Amino acid sequence: MDSNEVNKLLGGFLGTCFIVFSIGLVSDGLFASPAPEKPGFAIEAQEPTEGGPAAPAAAEKPIADLLASASADAGAAIFKKCQACHSGEKGGPNKVGPDLWDIVDRPVAEHEGFAYSAGMKDFSKGGQEHWTYENLNHFITSPKKFVKGTAMGFAGLPKEEDRANVIAYLRTLSDNPKPLPQPGAAADASKPADATKPADGAAKPAEGTAPAKPAAPAQ
């Protein structure tokens, strides 16, 4: 191999290296990705909207207040959904659930001829617990949350008006419907007594007389 061929080969090799090197420089310039100043991703917290914190959920109305304006006729329409599992006639048969005749204020898990779940028997406390208006309201809201271990598969009625209407209808399933609770009675009973006000019937000191001095402690 003469010197001319060697020179050609060296020239071709160097030319190839130059082209590859040039392409590398151009690629770095076109697709450069500079390193961030700080590693990771910046997460911007959303600014709170004006108007202050969200308002708390409205308190649930007492069942006594709801029953004051409830409709037994509307409850009868809703009760049709329950008739697949419950009868409502006097002396009616037990189905998947017990007969609901005279259910209001009936002892829990005490209806004759029905096999209650262990959870319902525990809740009953041997018949001491009754199906009061309050208990019916809580149970119909969510049976499985109110009575742990109940076999009732019904999901519940989330609307308080629907529950009040159904309970108003259940009240009519009786020869002697139980009296409705007084609206506001539960709210008044829950308020603590004002210690600064004399109790009803307590004697008040006559005007212009000095208050009595406290008795001396016993020795």
C-alpha positions as CSV (number, residue, x, y, z in Angstrom):
1,M,0.0,0.0,0.0
2,D,1.6,3.3,-1.1
3,S,1.5,6.5,0.8
4,N,-1.3,8.0,-1.3
5,E,-3.7,5.3,-0.2
6,V,-2.7,5.7,3.4
7,N,-3.3,9.4,3.2
8,K,-6.7,8.8,1.7
9,L,-7.7,6.5,4.4
10,L,-6.5,8.8,7.1
11,G,-8.2,11.7,5.5
12,G,-11.5,9.8,5.3
13,F,-11.2,8.7,8.9
14,L,-10.5,12.3,10.1
15,G,-13.4,13.6,7.9
16,T,-15.8,11.1,9.5
17,C,-14.7,12.0,13.0
18,F,-15.2,15.7,12.2
19,I,-18.7,15.1,10.9
20,V,-19.7,13.0,13.9
21,F,-18.3,15.6,16.3
22,S,-20.1,18.4,14.5
23,I,-23.4,16.5,14.6
24,G,-22.9,16.0,18.4
25,L,-22.4,19.7,18.9
26,V,-25.4,20.6,16.9
27,S,-27.6,18.0,18.8
28,D,-26.5,19.3,22.2
29,G,-27.4,22.9,21.1
30,L,-30.9,21.9,19.8
31,F,-32.0,19.5,22.5
32,A,-30.2,20.9,25.6
33,S,-32.1,20.4,28.9
34,P,-30.5,22.6,31.6
35,A,-30.6,21.1,35.1
36,P,-33.2,22.8,37.4
37,E,-32.0,25.1,40.1
38,K,-33.8,23.0,42.7
39,P,-34.5,19.2,42.4
40,G,-38.0,17.9,42.4
41,F,-41.3,19.5,41.3
42,A,-42.8,22.7,42.6
43,I,-46.3,22.2,44.0
44,E,-48.2,25.4,44.4
45,A,-50.9,25.4,47.1
46,Q,-54.2,26.7,46.0
47,E,-55.1,30.0,47.5
48,P,-58.2,29.9,49.7
49,T,-61.2,31.5,48.2
50,E,-62.6,34.7,49.7
51,G,-65.4,34.4,52.2
52,G,-63.8,32.6,55.1
53,P,-64.1,28.9,56.0
54,A,-66.9,26.7,54.6
55,A,-70.1,26.8,56.6
56,P,-70.7,23.7,58.8
57,A,-73.4,21.2,57.8
58,A,-76.9,22.0,58.9
59,A,-77.9,20.2,62.1
60,E,-80.5,17.4,61.6
61,K,-84.0,18.4,62.7
62,P,-85.5,16.5,65.6
63,I,-88.0,13.8,64.6
64,A,-90.6,15.5,66.7
65,D,-90.4,18.7,64.6
66,L,-90.4,16.6,61.4
67,L,-93.5,14.6,62.4
68,A,-95.4,17.8,63.0
69,S,-95.6,18.4,59.2
70,A,-95.2,14.8,58.0
71,S,-97.7,13.1,55.6
72,A,-98.9,9.6,56.4
73,D,-100.2,9.4,52.8
74,A,-96.8,10.2,51.4
75,G,-95.3,7.6,53.8
76,A,-97.7,5.0,52.6
77,A,-96.4,5.4,49.1
78,I,-92.8,5.0,50.3
79,F,-93.8,2.0,52.4
80,K,-94.7,0.1,49.2
81,K,-90.9,-0.4,48.8
82,C,-90.8,-2.1,52.2
83,Q,-93.7,-4.6,51.5
84,A,-91.3,-7.0,49.8
85,C,-89.9,-7.8,53.2
86,H,-92.5,-6.5,55.7
87,S,-96.3,-6.8,56.1
88,G,-98.2,-4.1,57.9
89,E,-101.5,-5.8,58.6
90,K,-102.8,-6.7,62.0
91,G,-101.9,-10.4,62.5
92,G,-100.0,-10.2,59.2
93,P,-97.3,-12.8,58.3
94,N,-93.6,-12.4,59.0
95,K,-91.6,-12.3,55.8
96,V,-87.9,-11.5,55.4
97,G,-88.6,-9.0,58.2
98,P,-91.2,-9.1,61.0
99,D,-94.7,-7.8,60.6
100,L,-94.8,-4.0,61.4
101,W,-98.3,-3.7,62.8
102,D,-98.2,-1.6,66.0
103,I,-94.4,-1.1,65.6
104,V,-94.3,2.3,67.3
105,D,-93.1,1.9,70.9
106,R,-93.0,-1.9,70.5
107,P,-90.2,-3.7,72.3
108,V,-87.2,-4.4,69.9
109,A,-86.7,-8.0,68.7
110,E,-89.8,-9.2,70.6
111,H,-92.3,-9.9,67.8
112,E,-93.6,-13.4,68.2
113,G,-92.6,-16.0,65.6
114,F,-89.7,-14.0,64.0
115,A,-86.0,-15.1,64.3
116,Y,-84.1,-12.0,64.9
117,S,-80.4,-11.5,64.3
118,A,-77.8,-11.6,67.1
119,G,-77.1,-7.9,66.5
120,M,-80.8,-7.0,66.9
121,K,-81.1,-9.1,70.1
122,D,-78.0,-7.3,71.5
123,F,-79.5,-3.9,70.7
124,S,-82.8,-5.0,72.3
125,K,-81.3,-5.6,75.7
126,G,-83.8,-8.3,76.4
127,G,-86.8,-6.2,75.3
128,Q,-85.8,-3.1,77.3
129,E,-85.2,-1.1,74.2
130,H,-88.3,0.0,72.3
131,W,-89.0,1.3,68.8
132,T,-89.5,4.9,69.8
133,Y,-89.8,7.6,67.3
134,E,-86.2,8.5,67.7
135,N,-85.0,4.9,67.3
136,L,-87.2,4.4,64.2
137,N,-85.7,7.6,62.7
138,H,-82.1,6.5,63.3
139,F,-82.7,3.0,62.2
140,I,-84.4,3.9,58.9
141,T,-81.6,6.4,58.2
142,S,-79.0,3.6,58.1
143,P,-80.0,0.2,59.6
144,K,-76.5,-1.3,59.7
145,K,-74.9,1.8,61.2
146,F,-77.5,2.1,64.0
147,V,-77.8,-1.6,64.8
148,K,-74.5,-3.4,64.4
149,G,-74.9,-6.9,63.0
150,T,-78.5,-6.5,61.8
151,A,-79.5,-8.8,59.0
152,M,-81.6,-6.0,57.4
153,G,-80.1,-5.3,54.0
154,F,-82.0,-2.0,53.3
155,A,-79.6,0.9,52.7
156,G,-81.8,3.5,54.4
157,L,-83.6,6.7,53.6
158,P,-81.2,9.7,53.5
159,K,-83.9,12.3,53.2
160,E,-85.3,13.3,56.6
161,E,-88.7,14.2,55.1
162,D,-89.1,10.7,53.7
163,R,-88.2,9.1,57.0
164,A,-90.8,11.3,58.8
165,N,-93.5,10.5,56.3
166,V,-92.8,6.7,56.7
167,I,-92.8,6.9,60.5
168,A,-96.1,8.9,60.3
169,Y,-97.6,6.1,58.3
170,L,-96.2,3.4,60.6
171,R,-97.9,5.2,63.4
172,T,-101.3,4.6,61.7
173,L,-100.7,0.8,61.7
174,S,-102.3,0.4,65.2
175,D,-105.6,0.2,66.9
176,N,-104.4,2.9,69.3
177,P,-101.8,5.1,67.5
178,K,-99.2,6.4,69.9
179,P,-99.2,10.2,70.6
180,L,-96.9,12.3,68.5
181,P,-94.0,13.9,70.4
182,Q,-94.2,17.6,71.1
183,P,-92.2,19.7,68.6
184,G,-89.2,21.4,70.3
185,A,-89.5,19.2,73.4
186,A,-86.2,17.4,72.8
187,A,-84.4,20.7,72.1
188,D,-85.8,22.4,75.2
189,A,-84.8,19.4,77.4
190,S,-81.3,19.5,76.0
191,K,-80.7,23.1,77.1
192,P,-78.9,23.4,80.5
193,A,-80.8,25.2,83.2
194,D,-79.7,28.8,83.8
195,A,-78.3,28.9,87.3
196,T,-78.8,32.7,87.6
197,K,-82.6,32.3,87.3
198,P,-84.7,31.0,90.2
199,A,-86.5,27.8,89.6
200,D,-90.2,27.8,89.0
201,G,-92.1,27.9,92.3
202,A,-89.0,29.1,94.3
203,A,-89.7,31.8,96.8
204,K,-88.3,35.2,95.8
205,P,-87.0,37.7,98.4
206,A,-89.4,40.7,99.1
207,E,-88.4,44.0,97.6
208,G,-86.2,46.1,100.0
209,T,-85.1,43.2,102.2
210,A,-81.5,42.2,102.4
211,P,-80.6,38.8,101.2
212,A,-80.3,36.1,103.8
213,K,-76.8,35.3,105.0
214,P,-75.5,31.8,104.4
215,A,-75.6,29.5,107.4
216,A,-72.4,28.9,109.2
217,P,-70.8,25.5,108.4
218,A,-71.3,22.7,110.9
219,Q,-68.3,22.1,113.2
